Amino acid sequence: MVKHVVTFRFEGDLDERREVARRFRETLLTLPDLIDVLQSMEVGLNINPKENWDLVLIATVPTLEDVEKYSNHPMHLAAIDTIAEARMMRSCVDYEI
């Protein structure tokens, strides 16, 4: 099993970033029903305004190859397109469990 952990920072003031994160979260949470390799997904919105990241995504998939399948799935790519203009930074860690 692989945990796929991604954090995002969005452009704008705090309220704008929170709104983008909220809408992105709603979109992401539809993906487990649409992408068969996604065994679970958790999406959290940062509530601490002193920190740098706005959203964290934690997904579980069977293998590292499945991270690639998920990442290239048309529904995932469509979700990413919704934040293309607002995305400032992204970080990712994939680890085995």
N, C-alpha and C positions, 0 to 999 in steps of 0.2 A: 504494500500500500504506500501511496505517496501523498503527502500533504503539499499543496500548492498554496503558498502564502504571498499575497500581493498587496502592497500599500499604494495609495494614490494621494497626490496633492493637486488641488485644482487652483485655477487662476481666480482672482477677484478678492473682494473683501470677505470677511467671515460669513456673513449671511448668504452671499452669492455662492461661496464654496459649499456651504451646508445644503443649499438647495440643489446644486448639481449632484452632490453625494447622495442626497435622499432619492432623487430621480434615478440615478445610476443603480442604487441598491434595489429599487423596485424592479428594474429591468433584469439585473443579475439573478434575483431570486426566482425568476421564471425559468432559468436555464436547466436546473436539475430535471425538470419534467420533459425537456426537449433534447437533452444531450445524454445519451445512454451511459457514457463512461463516468459521468458525475455521480458518485455514490452519496456525497453530501456536500453542502455548501453553507457557509455562514458568512454574512456580510455585516460588518459593524461600522457605525458612524462614530467618529471621534467626538466625545463630549467635552474634552479638555481644550479650551481655546489657546492654551500655552504651548501646545504641541504642534509639530509641523505637518503631520499627515491627517487627511480628512476621512479616509475610508480604508478599511482592511477587508480583504476577501480571503477566506480560508476554505479551500476545496479539497476533497478527498477523492482520489482516483486510484485504480488498481496498479498502474505502472507509470514510469516516466514517459513512455511512449503515449500513454493515454493523456498526459498533460498536453502533448503536442496535438493529439486528436481534438481535445477540448479547445485548445487555443486557436485552431484553424477551422473549427466548426462555423458554418455560416451564421448561426444564431449568436454565437459569441462575438464574431466579427461585427455583426450589426449592433450589438450592445456597446462594443468599444467605439464604434462610430458615433454614438450618441454623446460621447465626452471628448471627442477629438479636439475640438476648439478650446475646451476648458482644461484639458490635462496639462499640468505643469511638470510633475515628476511622477515616476513609478519605480518601485523596487520590488524584487521578487526573490523568494527562496523556495526551493523544492527539496523536500527531505523525506527519507523513508521512515515508515513507522512499523 
